[in-house]
Amino acid sequence: MSSFDFQLFFTGRNDPRDGCIVIGEDATPVFFEFETAMLSPFKAHTTIYSDRNPVAAFDWDTNGDSLGVATIGDKEFPMEHLVLPGSSPNARRFQAADGRFYEWRRSHHDPESYELYAGPNTPPIAVYRQFSQATPIGPTHGTLEYNFTDRLFLLQVLLALSLNRWLDWNSE
């Protein structure tokens, strides 16, 4: 089992694309919010905020529930790039800004939890665990444990995790 230095708490609504608040601290305080608005019966827009400033967005297609376009800063790309097929049926990968591929794998022990890998035959570099508990910040429905401090990479990790959770929720 890997040991992690940092832990973020998922609070607010237990919805990976709307009302979810991610809060904690690594080298600095961390605060992300995911808010989704229906723009029309056929379009939805998710804004991801960091410290109350918009840093990314998802523009959903077809009835507001199909993958569309992701935006990080001024860079737009298909949302599918955050959930590419992985090394197994329970895995999806994404390419980070550093050019390397990372893979979220759904946990065999708990299908609502995920582990992030930087390569084959390596320990996870982050773990998302889904569970409800009372914490000093209020009710929490999950945690993300990790060791890195790159804020852009953390944003990409959270975006890919959000899409993985949303896709898995909607495929069951």
N, C-alpha and C positions, 0 to 999 in steps of 0.2 A: 504494500500500500504506500502511495506517495504521501509526502508531507508538504503542506502548502503554507506559505507565509501570510497570505491575504484571504479575506473572506468578505463577499458582498451578500447582502440580504435582499431577497425579492419580496416586496411588500405591495400594498395596494391591491388591485384586482389580480386574481390568478388567471390572467389572460395574456398570452405572450405578445399580443399586438395592441392592447388597449387598456389603459389604467394601471399598467405594471410600473412599479417604481423600484429601481435598483439603487441601493445605498450601502455605503461602507467606506473603507479607507485602505489604500495601499501606501505608496509614498506620499500621496496627497488625498484629501477627501474625494470620494466618488459619488456622483448623483446622476442617474439617468432616469428619464421618464419616456414611456411609450404611449402615445395618444393617437387614436384613429377616429377620423370623421368620415361619414358617408357624404360624398360630394354630389352624388346622384344615385338613383337605384342601381346603377351599373358601375360606379367608380367609388373607391375608398382611398383615403390618403392617411398614412401613418407618419407622424412626425416623431423623431427621436430627439429628445433634448438632453443636453449635458449641462448641469448647473443652470438650468432654465433657458439655455440658448439652443436653438435648433442646430443639430450637427449632422443629421441624416434623415432620410425619408424613404418610405416605400409607397409607390403608386400602384395599387392593385388593379388588375384587369377583370373583365367579365363578372358582373354582379358583385364586385368588390371582394371577391374571394379567390381569385386566380393570381398567380405570380405575374408581376409586371416589371416595373423599373425601380431600381434602388438608386439612391443618390447619397454620396458621402462627400460633404463639402461641395465642390463644383464638378465632381466626377459622377457620371451616370453610367449604369450598366444593368444588364438583365438580372433580376432577383435570382434567377436560376444559378447564377455564378456563385451564390452563397450556399447552395445546396446541390452541388454536382454529385453524381454517383460516386460512392466511396468504395473501399476495399471489400465490403461485405454488404448484404442486404440491409443491415441495421446501421449503416454508416453513410454519411454525406460529407463531402469535402469542400473547401473553399481556398482560393488563393489570396493571401494577405498582401498588403502593400510592399512587404519585403521580398515578394516574388515566390515565397515558399508556399507549399500546400499544407493545410492542416485539416484534420478530419474529426468531426463530431461523431461519436459512436453511442448508440442507445445502449444503456446498461443491460446486461443479461439478467442481473439480479433484481432490477427495478426498472421496468420499461418507461417510467416517467423521468428517469434520471439519465444523464449523458456524461461522457468522458471525452476530452479533447486531446488528440494525439498530434505530434509533430512528425511522426514517421512510423513505419512498421517496427515491431519489436522494441518499442520504447515505452517507458511509463507515461501515463497521462500528464499533460502540462496544466490541465484544469479539469475540475469536476463540478457538474451541476447536479445537486440533489434536490428532488422534489419532496417536500414534506411540510406539514404545518406545525408551527411551534410559536410560543410567546417569546419575544426577545426584548431587549431594552428599547428598541425602536418601535415596538408594537407587533401585531401578528405578522408572521412571515410564512410564506408558502414555498420557499426554496432558498438555497444558498449556492453561490459560485465560489469555489476555492481555487487559487492560482498563485503563481510565483512571479509573473512578469509585471513590469510597470509602464510599458509603452501604451500610452492612452489611445492612439489610433488603433493599435492591435486589439486592445480591450474592446473598443467600439465594434470592430469587425467580428470579434468573438461573440459579443452580445447580439449583434444582428443575425449572424448565422445560427446561433442558439435559438433566438426568437422564431426564425423561420422553421427550423427543425421541429421545435415544439408545436408550432401552429400546424405544420403539415401532418405530423403524427396524430395530433388531436382530431384533425379533419379526415383522416384515413381510417379511423377506427369505427 
